[in-house]
């Protein structure tokens, strides 16, 4: 705020009640004296509804900055804007525009930076991030929801006039704080309301709030909703009632079926702080969700039904004409007590979405409304479905349904097709709206019917319909189909004779074990980019029409055990990036034609086919499956000069790592799995960064990895029981100098090996899956990272961490006696994991609100405790944890010149915000290597 001499615009944005005005006012009071003039314009939205009101705000700004003695009287907004520019352009001013909600307000109050003198600061508070983009704000700040300790103090100051609650109010206080979910306005309102009231009254008041929210909080939050357009309101209410926590792509498809324009609509809701998107899931504050649901209950009480009690009312045949959506609770254990009648949907004339499961009706529905756009019914217990007449249906989703006949209704007869009179199945009426059909794990379905009446179908998913035998010929002529998935259809043997799908991009046939032939491909199928036929064990040949798939980038023929040859045309594909040929045992010797496939980056083959790769300099990833002894392994792998990843698996003849692998100078990632004859590992490539060794029963020795391979920073060794006998070299991987090396260059590392003793240099150790580190005052200037370690009773694939910052002395761990020996004596099952997380990872998110990292601003916390927690899905296997703070002084003695520069890694830490717990999730993620796209 103080450094630059240019005019700067700073935006503070966020949901209503988050504290934007409070922050702006505190900042204004703190720095106003440093400017030649200042003005804090409150409630711009509320006070600018008319031209006269805008003129009044302009007068306020001029009189504040220039002095009341000027007594400006403005009658025209354009005149006022000109006066502000003329009189303020040479003054260093501080101007706060509070609660701006429309760009027109900025146009008349602070349209250009040139209106103000050098060094001026314009602070804008708003609920709409897009407005700050329009204003070209230099900085944007999004206030966080309060952490537990902050919420406790704010609530206590309003409820008890002190920083903490009396002992008899602790439980009630925690209940109140839980209700507010860290929203400052709700904490103030609730605390003030309960102030001075006896403890016995609190419980009743909190019960009432759970049913009827505070009017002040409700009205504040609803302001953002009131300024949405009609479609945006519909999208918001659907998310509040149905789709919080759901995948944003799936919800977008559903909302689009209603004609709501969800792509721009969801973007607007994000900008206005009504929702957030975290890990591709829709997130919404509980109080905002409650506000949205109250709006529905007040304005259209039966339009959206999401509560079990309401569904019970539905079953009792109440008035249903206003119902637009029924979405059952996601808890599959809820009990409907009784099912609805078969004709329950006859009166739901306006129903557009139905999402239910199980025996929602007592027998097969006799009717579904014409307005229904999205139908989702998991575990549907009946054999057919009355959807053939529904001309507006866009999406049909069924999972583990007992359906045998997809369409049910009156037969559709055709005057031009006499055979239709003898048709045994019901046809679908003309439906140009139907785009998505998903029938996954429907084991009673034996034939997929005629869909020629749905020409706009875009996605068809029949995966794991294990008794599906036949797919109708009409599917092969769907011109707009983009995605066709029939994986796991084990009995499927009859497909359309020819595929003439102009738009198809993905075709998945993996595990279609009964399929004996692949359909012929039409020359029009140039858009197909992915073809997966792996595990089609009865396919003997691939049709020559494969040549028409000129843009194919992914082809998998792995484990087609009867496939005798590969069409020579494969070598001519110019776009093929990934090719799978492993497990196709009857394939003869591969031709040495790979050098012509410049686009091929990933190849899966049987191990003995490696001799065909004498000149495959473009290859980046190679997967070798099956037996090949050390004597048979190529002595020279120079033809694989660009290889970065090598996976060797299911090779019982391999005794040690072939020497030729050590000369692969660009190899960064080596995986060895299920090589039960492997006895020793040494001689890795010098630039290796990642090593994974799994299920090698005979492996006894591995060389010291801590010093020889300077780039190695991720090691995973599991299910190698004999390796514990070579404990000396395993222990070296946990040497403190290994940690210091990577900490000194601000890099992460991750190691998991057999073991059960946490290294002694982890001073803080504790039984269980949670541990906390006490951070010293002004820790931000001293710390460079954190090391974490845990012992588990099983191998854990890429364990993640939950992290939260707290000011609570009780959280600081105490070292306890190691109880591992008391639990299990079998050392072969134990795994020891440690990881180092650079502090710079958190600094990257400081002040950057475009990454969804909304809440935890650790940079203003003077001291506290950092809590590390193993996620719940693996915590039951973790018996002990250790943690260590790494300080700058710890690595001062490290000679940086001895550590090689690594331009890119195959892995990294990914940091995300958990909206529910207000904590961080730290997870391992795959990264692209810098030259992999060459």
Order of alpha helices (4+ residues) and beta strands (2+ residues): beta-alpha-beta-alpha-alpha-beta-alpha-beta-alpha-beta-alpha-alpha-alpha-alpha-alpha-alpha-alpha-alpha-beta-beta-alpha-beta-alpha-beta-beta-beta-beta-beta-beta-beta-beta-beta-beta-beta-beta-beta-beta-beta-beta-beta-beta-beta-beta-beta-beta-alpha-beta-alpha-alpha-beta-beta-beta-beta-beta-alpha-beta-alpha-beta-alpha-beta-beta-beta
